[in-house]
Amino acid sequence: VLIDQVGWKDYGVKHGESKFTKFFQNYYLPKKFGYDKRRAHLSSLILAGELSRSEALLEIKRPLYQSEHEINLDIEYIAKKLDMDLEELNLLCLPSATDTSSYPTEEKLVNVGRRIKRALKL
């Protein structure tokens, strides 16, 4: 019905209709941070009873891109749109060598609050 009436097209992957979103979710986040957005989405489907855990595990094993050629096409497209050369974009996608503990946080304040809470037995 959607195909016939409104011309809907299946892009094969979630957010495949946007090359930038596809690249960001399927290449940049996993490569830079080791973060696969499918995990959160599949977890919500499991909790909603729409998918079994075993089905989700099978889905997570599927590659984010179907081929190296597809990855390269997206990288070239994104580099061109961002007016970057391929080397610059590839460097941007590498995991950061910065330890996250070097960034300022409120961890000390939170720990003091926890100690006070424990002492007051709240």
C-alpha distance (Angstrom), angle and dihedral (degrees) to the residues before:
residue distance angle dihedral
V1 . . .
L2 3.82 . .
I3 3.79 91.5 .
D4 3.80 94.2 48.7
Q5 3.80 99.5 40.0
V6 3.80 104.4 36.1
G7 3.79 104.2 12.9
W8 3.80 95.6 -113.7
K9 3.79 113.9 -176.3
D10 3.81 126.3 -154.2
Y11 3.81 107.5 -132.4
G12 3.79 93.0 -168.9
V13 3.80 96.5 -124.7
K14 3.77 134.5 54.3
H15 3.82 109.5 -85.9
G16 3.81 90.8 6.1
E17 3.80 89.1 138.9
S18 3.81 89.4 75.8
K19 3.80 115.3 56.4
F20 3.79 90.7 -160.7
T21 3.82 94.6 51.6
K22 3.79 91.1 43.8
F23 3.82 90.7 51.0
F24 3.80 92.8 44.9
Q25 3.80 95.5 49.0
N26 3.79 100.1 34.2
Y27 3.80 102.1 36.4
Y28 3.81 115.9 11.6
L29 3.82 100.5 44.7
P30 3.83 95.6 44.5
K31 3.81 94.2 42.8
K32 3.81 97.7 41.8
F33 3.80 100.6 35.9
G34 3.82 106.4 10.2
Y35 3.81 88.2 -117.2
D36 3.80 119.3 145.6
K37 3.81 110.2 -168.7
R38 3.80 90.2 -159.8
R39 3.82 89.6 75.3
A40 3.81 94.1 64.8
H41 3.79 92.4 42.9
L42 3.80 93.7 47.8
S43 3.82 91.0 45.8
S44 3.80 90.4 55.9
L45 3.81 90.3 49.7
I46 3.81 90.2 51.2
L47 3.81 91.8 49.8
A48 3.81 90.5 48.4
G49 3.79 89.8 52.7
E50 3.80 92.3 -118.6
L51 3.80 95.2 115.8
S52 3.79 135.3 26.9
R53 3.79 121.7 -124.9
S54 3.80 90.9 -116.6
E55 3.82 90.8 53.2
A56 3.81 89.8 50.0
L57 3.80 91.5 50.2
L58 3.80 89.7 52.6
E59 3.81 90.4 49.5
I60 3.81 93.4 49.2
K61 3.81 89.7 54.1
R62 3.80 91.0 59.6
P63 3.81 112.8 98.0
L64 3.79 117.7 -105.4
Y65 3.80 89.6 -130.4
Q66 3.79 125.4 37.2
S67 3.81 94.9 -139.9
E68 3.78 144.8 2.4
H69 3.80 87.2 -112.9
E70 3.83 90.7 59.1
I71 3.82 90.5 50.5
N72 3.80 91.4 49.7
L73 3.80 92.2 49.6
D74 3.81 90.9 53.0
I75 3.82 92.9 45.5
E76 3.80 91.0 51.2
Y77 3.82 91.5 47.1
I78 3.83 93.8 49.2
A79 3.81 93.0 44.9
K80 3.80 90.1 52.1
K81 3.83 93.0 47.2
L82 3.82 91.8 48.4
D83 3.81 90.9 44.6
M84 3.81 91.5 -122.2
D85 3.76 131.0 131.8
L86 3.81 117.3 -116.3
E87 3.80 93.8 -107.5
E88 3.81 91.9 53.8
L89 3.82 92.1 49.9
N90 3.80 91.8 46.6
L91 3.81 90.4 51.8
L92 3.79 89.7 49.9
C93 3.81 89.9 54.4
L94 3.81 95.5 52.4
P95 3.81 117.2 106.5
S96 3.79 113.2 -92.0
A97 3.80 117.0 -106.4
T98 3.81 90.1 -151.6
D99 3.78 115.6 109.0
T100 3.80 109.4 -128.6
S101 3.80 90.4 -135.9
S102 3.82 88.3 71.5
Y103 3.82 90.6 70.7
P104 3.82 119.3 89.0
T105 3.80 115.6 -102.6
E106 3.77 140.7 167.8
E107 3.82 90.5 -116.2
K108 3.83 95.0 120.2
L109 3.80 91.9 51.7
V110 3.80 91.4 47.7
N111 3.81 91.1 49.9
V112 3.82 91.4 50.7
G113 3.81 88.9 50.5
R114 3.80 90.6 51.0
R115 3.81 91.9 50.7
I116 3.81 91.2 49.6
K117 3.79 90.9 48.1
R118 3.81 91.1 49.8
A119 3.81 92.1 46.9
L120 3.81 91.2 51.0
K121 3.83 89.8 43.7
L122 3.80 92.8 -128.8
